[in-house]
Amino acid sequence: MSIEHKASKQSKLKLGKILITSQPKKNWGLGDVSYIYDLPMNDLLYTAQWVHRQNFDPNTVQISTLLSIKTGGCPEDCSYCPQSIRYDTGVEAESLMSLEDVRKAAVEAKAAGATRFCMGAAYRGPKDKQLDKIAQMIAEVKDMGMETCATLGLLNESQAQKLADIGLDFYNHNLDTSESYYSKIITTRSYSDRLLTIKHVREAGIKVCCGGIVGMGESRLDRISLMHTLSTLEPQPESVPINQLVPIPGTPLAKRGAVDGLEFVRTIAVARILMPKSHVRLSAGRGEFTNELQALCFAAGANSIFYGDVLLTTDNPEHESDQALFSKLGLKPEEIQYSV
């Protein structure tokens, strides 16, 4: 016997003074987000699961693969990133991958069950000649019937339009943290720089993948502020990756300890409630999670992960361990939502 995916025929939930619906809301206040974040855990999980069931099959998870198509040599000073030339992390600068190598990786990803293929390059922003080569990679992956995503740093209007013209489905550009904490993590580009790139991508007609990182020394108020900023983007991001910091030796954040697991779950649940139609993705740091913590994240509304044993330069659970966890939890991969 199967359970109806939608939790009830209700269209609203009342949380004190706040009305929760299954549809995106444009006018979340910072106080509203703080109130939701501080709910008793059982109330928070119930609300997140109710919202989730109004919009998604609760037993499916969207599978993505992330490939670093250009590793190392980045001029930025992001304190968490081993690819910065400013830190001695053992990551060597490499050239842009060949089209044939990207094609091979995409074939393997699709065979492993991925429906979205993400390509990341360690640039402050790509040069036009680099973008021409990446556009060919995007076209190849689309021809395989997978959704495409790219994360290439800052984009101007014409570059965003070029990616749109080739058919790029998603562009990833994370805000990382709150605007007030941002300068403690990155100084070589501003919060407004990131928001401007998101604006260019949106105006070009590309879907947005935008989230953040927890565990970088930020306060709960910073996490609340990040969730508020994400949820008030117009429109809301279609994908929201929530990363746990992976402390890398040689980076300024190498000695940061992991944020409490239940605090991470709270962040997932708040993202689900605030952005009901977005895919909320467990991203970097998942390799350190227990099966029980991952299960709790799925119960809180996470419905996307990265497959593969490496995310750019950091470890990720192996494909086989993810399959075993899915089997234990009764989860299945989400089927692609568009036709090429």
N, C-alpha and C positions, 0 to 999 in steps of 0.2 A: 504494500500500500504506500502510495506517495502522498506527501503533504503539499497542499496548495502553496506555491512559492510566496504569494502575498500573505503577509501575516494576518491581515483582517481586511474588511471592507471599509474600515475607517479611512478617512482622508487626512485626519489631523490627530496630533497628540498634544496634550497640554502639560507643560513642565513649569509649574508655578505660574509666573507671569509670561512665559514664553510659549508661543504656539509653534509646534514642529509640524511640517508638512512633508510630503514626499517629493515636492518640487523645489527647484533652486530658488533661493530667496536673495534678493539684491541688496537688502538694507540691514544686514546683520550689524549690530552694534558691538563694540569691544566688550561692553559689560555683558551682553548676551553670551558671547563666546566664553567669557570667563565663568559665567554661571553654569554653562553646559560642562565645561572642563572640570569643574569642581563637584559635579554630581556624585552621589554615592555610586560605587562601581556597578552594582546590580542595575540601578536605574539607567546609568549611562549605556551599559551593554544592551539592555532591553530596547532602549530608544534607537541605538545604532542598528540593531538587528531588524527592528520594525521598518526603519527607513530603507535599509538594504533590500528587504523583501518586497518593497513596493516597486523597486526599479530593476532588480536583478534576480536571477536564479541563485539562491544562496549556496548552492552546491557546485557552482562552476567557478573556475579561476582562469583569467586571461593569462596566456603564457607569452612572454617576450624573451628574446635573446639580445644581448648587448655585445657588440664587437668593437674593439678599439681599432679604428682604421688608420690612426696616426697617433702614436704613443710618445709621450715625453717632449721635453723642449719647450714647454709653455712658459711665456714670459710673466704670467700673472703670479700673485703671491698668496693665493688661497691657502690658508693655514693648514687645511686638512689634506691637501693634494700632493701625492708623491710625484706627479708629473711636472711640477714647477722646476724651472732651472735654478731657482733660488735655494733649493734644499738638496742635501746630499742623501738621497734615498735609494740609490742603486738602480733607478730607472733610467735607462739610456734613451736618448732622443732617436726616434726612428722616422723614416720617410713614410709618406702616404702609401698604404697597401696597394697592391695591384688589383685591377678589376677581376682577374681570374681568381685570386685568393679570396676576395670578398664573395664572389659567386659560390665558391666551394663552401665557405662558411655558412652561407645562407641555405644552401642545399641541405647541409647537415642539421642546421637549426630546424628547418621545416620537417625533416625526417624525425626529429626528436619531439615534435608536437608544437613548436612555436608558431604562432599566427602573426606575430609582429617582430620585425627585425630592426634593431636600433643600431645606428652607426655613430660612434663618438670619435672626435678628433681633438687633440690637445692644442687648440688655437686660442689666442685672444679673440680672434675673428678670422675667418678664412679670406685669403686673397681670391680674386676672381678666377684666376687660372686653376687654383685648387678646387674651387667650387665647380668648375666645369667637369673635372674628373669625378668628383663626388656625385654630381648629377647623373653621370653614366652608371654609377653603382646603384643609385636609387632606382633608375629605370630597370636595371637587371633584376633587382629584388622584386619590384612590382610585377614584372613578367612572370614571376614564380607564384603569384597569387597571395603574397603576404602583405600585410600593412607595413609601411615604412616609417621610420622615425630617425631623426638626426639630431645630434647635439654638437655644435661646431663653434660655440662661443657667440660673440656679439655679431649681429647682422644689421646691415643697412636696408633701406626700403627695396632697392633694386635686387639685392641678394635674396631677400625673402621672396620677392616675386619670381625670381628665377627658379627657386626651389618649388614654389607653387606651380609654376608652368610645367615642370617635369613630373608633377604629380605627387610630391611628398605629402604623406598623410599627417604626420605629427612632427612638431619641433619641440625638443626638450631644452628648457632653460630655467633652471631652478633659482628660486630666490634665496635659498639656503637657510636664512634665519630672519629675525625681525629687522626692521630698518634701523632701530636704535642700537642693535648689537652688531650689525653688519660690519662696521668699520674695525671691530676687534678681530674680525676673521679675514677680511679682504680690504686692501687699500688701493689696489691698482685699477679698480673700476667701481663705480658707485651703484647704489641701489637703483637710482633713476636710470642708469645705463641698462640694467637688466630689464626694468619695466618697459623701456623704450624698445628693446629687441622684441619683447612679447607683443607690444603694440604693432610693430612692423609685421610680425608673423601672422597676427590675427587679421590685420587689414589685407594681407595677401591671400587669405582664405585657408590657411593651414591650421589644423587643430593644435592645441597647446597642451604640452606635458610640462607641468610645473609643480614643484614641491619644495622640500627642504631637508635639513639634516638635524637630528637631535643628538645631544651628548657632547656639544662643543664648548660646554661651560656656560651655556645660556640659562636663564631662569625660566620658571614656568610662565611668567608673564611674557617672556620673549616668544615662547612656543604659542601662547594664546594670540599674541600679536601677529605672528606668521600665519596662523590659521585664519585670522580675521582678514589679513591682506589677500590671501589666496581666495577666500570665499567671496570677497567683494570685487574681484576682477570681473569685468563684463565682456563676454560671458565667462562663466567659471571654467577653469581648465578641464579638459576632457579626461586627462590622466593626472593623478597627484601622487608622485613617488615620495614615500616617507623613508628616509635613510637613517640608519643608526651609524654614528661615526665609527669608522674603522681607524684606530690610531696607528699611524705608520711611522716607524723609526726614521728620524731625520726631519720630520715635519714639526712645526711648533706645537701641534696638538698630540704629539706622540705619547704623552703621559696622561692624557685624559682618560678617566674611567668611564665605563658604559653607564648610560642613564638607566635608572631602575626599570625593569621589564614592565611592570604595571603602568609606569608613567608612559612608556612607549605605547602600550595598548590604549591608554587614554587618548593619546594623540591620534591614533588610528580611528578610534570611535568618534572623536570630535570631527575629524576630516570627513567621515562618512555622513554624519548628521548635517554638517554645514554644506556639503557638496554632494547631494544625494544621487546625482546621475553620473558622477565621475567614477572612473576606475581608480581605486586607491591601491597603490602598489607597495608591497614590501620589497625594498630595494637593498642598497648596500648594508652590510652588517648582519644579514640574515644567516650567514654561515655560523655565527656565534649563538644563534637562538636554539633553544631546546624545541623538540616537537610540541611540547605542551604550550610554550609561549607562542609558537606559530599558530597553533590551533586556536588560541585565545584571540590572536590578531584576526584570523578569518571570522571568528564569531563576532568580532567588533566591526566587521564590514570591509576588511581588506579583500580584494578580489582580483589581484594581479600580482605576478611575481616574475622575476628573471630566472630562466633556466640557464644552465651552464656553470662550469666550475670556476670561472673567472669573470668578474665585472670590471672591465677596463684593466685595472692592475691589482684588484683585491679579490680575495677568495670568496666563493659562493658555494652553496651546497651542490653536490654532484647530482646529475640528472637522475640516477638510480635512487638516491635517497629521497628526492622529491616525489618520485613515482610511488615509493613505499609509503610516504606520509599521506599522499593523496588517497591511496588504497585504504589506509587506516581510518581516514576521516570521511570517506565516501565522496570525495571531490573528483571532479572531472574537468578537463580543459575546456574552456569556452571556445565555441566555433567562431570563425571569422565573421564579422558583421557586415561585410560589404562584398560586392562582386567587382572583379577587375574588368 
